[in-house]
């Protein structure tokens, strides 16, 4: 039974680098792509199977997929079509914190994720330990599950199963 809270459906938040784009040559199923957001060329490994698997996860749980990545809206142009996802909403994460902001880049990212989720429950597929360590302390972060992904291997079926079990528990 999908979760239907009063404040909106749960979120499934996706990072790109280290999660959908592993840092080491991945297993069979991944293809190499060139992407040039904002005129900067990146070479990425992407698995077209991730899109359908993430869509199925969201549909089963009654959740909404969204980007939580420094790619922001660029993920809709350069990542989504290569893995079979539609354009998704995204957390507007500025690339670098201003000098008045303290902490690590991961803590900076966690701050923006917490504000954007507005207390909605969420699963966050993330590889930055300083982001995942910080999210629970951020005001605005609702009930959540951080699925820490090894950036060398990227997103796996086990990560998706963990998220599905947690999202399924929200309905009870």
N, C-alpha and C positions, 0 to 999 in steps of 0.2 A: 504494500500500500504506500503510495507516494506521500511524502511529508507536505502538509499544507498549513504552515504556521500563519498566525495573524499578521505578521510583519513581512510576509513574502516568502517565496520558496528559498530553499538552501542554495548555496553557491558552490560551484566547483571551479577553483581558481588554478590557472595554468601558467607556469613559468615556461620559458622557451629554452634558454641556454642551460645545459646541464640536466634538463628534464626531457623535453622533446628533442633536443639536439645534444646527444651525449658528446663528451669531450674526447673519448677514444673511439677508434673504429668499432662500430657496433656490430651486432649479429646480423644474420640474414634478414632481409625485409627492409633494411634501411637503404636509401639512395642518397647520393651526394647532390646537393643543389647549390647554385650560386644565387645569392640575394644581395641587392644593393640599396637598402634603405638609406635615404638621405645622402646618396652618392658614395657611401662606404660599402665596399664589397666584402661579404662574408661567405665562407664555404661551410655549409651545414650538412649534417646527416639527419634525415627525416624519414620516419616510417609511416607510410600511407595507411597502415592499419590502426594507428593511434586515433585518427578522427572518428571512424565508426565505433571504436570501443568507447571513446569518451562520450559520444552522442548517446550510445546505449546506456551508459552509466547515468547520465543526466536524465534521460527519459524514464528509466526505471525508478529513479529516486524523486522524480518531480523537481529536479534541480536545474539551475541555470548555469551554463558554462560562461566563463569570462577569463580574459587574459590578466595575469598579475606578473608582468614582465616589463623590463626596461624597453622592450620592443613596442609597448603601448599599441597604438593603432596600426603601426607598421606590421604587426603580426597578422592583421587581417589581409593585408596585401601579399605578404611574402611567405607566411607560414600556413595559414588556414587552407588556401586552395591546394597546397602540396600534400596535406594530410587528410583532406576530405571534411573540413569543417566550414560552416558558414561564417560570415563576419560575426564577431562576438563583441559584446561590450568589453571595456578594458579599464583597469585601475590607472588613472593618470599619475604615473610616477615620474617626476622629473629625474633626468639622468644623474644629476649630482646634487647633493645637499648644498645649500648656501653656507657661507662662513659662519652664520649665526646658529646653524644647526649642528649639534654635537653628535657623536656616535659614529658607528660604522655605516657603510652603504647598505648592509642588510637590515640594520635597525631603521634606517631611513625608509627603506622599502616597506618594512613591517608597519611603520607609522601610517603610511599612505593606504596600505591594504586595510588596516583596522578602521580608518575613517570611512573608506569607500563602502565597506560591507554593512555599515550602519546597524550593527548588532544582529544581523542575519547569521544563521549558522552557516559554516563553510568548511569545505575541505580545501586544503592548499597543497598542491604538488610543488615542492620547492627544494632546491639543493643548497642554498646558502645557510650554513648553520647559525650565523649571527642573526639572520632574519627569523629563522624558526625559533631560536631561543628567546627572541624579543616579543613575538606577537602576543603572547598571553598577558604581558604587562601593559599593553597599549589600551588606552581608553577607546571604547567603541568596538572592540573585538568581542563578538558574541561567542556562543558555543562553537568550537571548531576542532578539527583534526588536522594536524600537520603531518603530511606524508613526506618524510624526508627521503629524497631520491639521491642515490649515489651519482654524482655528475659524470663519472667515467662510464657508467652503463646506461643511464637514462631510465625512463619510465618503463615498468614491467607489468606483466599480468598480476603479479602479487600486489603491487601498489594499487592497481585498480580494484582488486578483490578487497583489500583493506578499506578503501574508500567506500565501496558498495556496502560492506557490512556496517560501517559506522552510519552512513546515510540511512540504511534500512532501520537501524536502531532509533533514529529520530522519530519515526512514525509510531513507535510504541509509547 
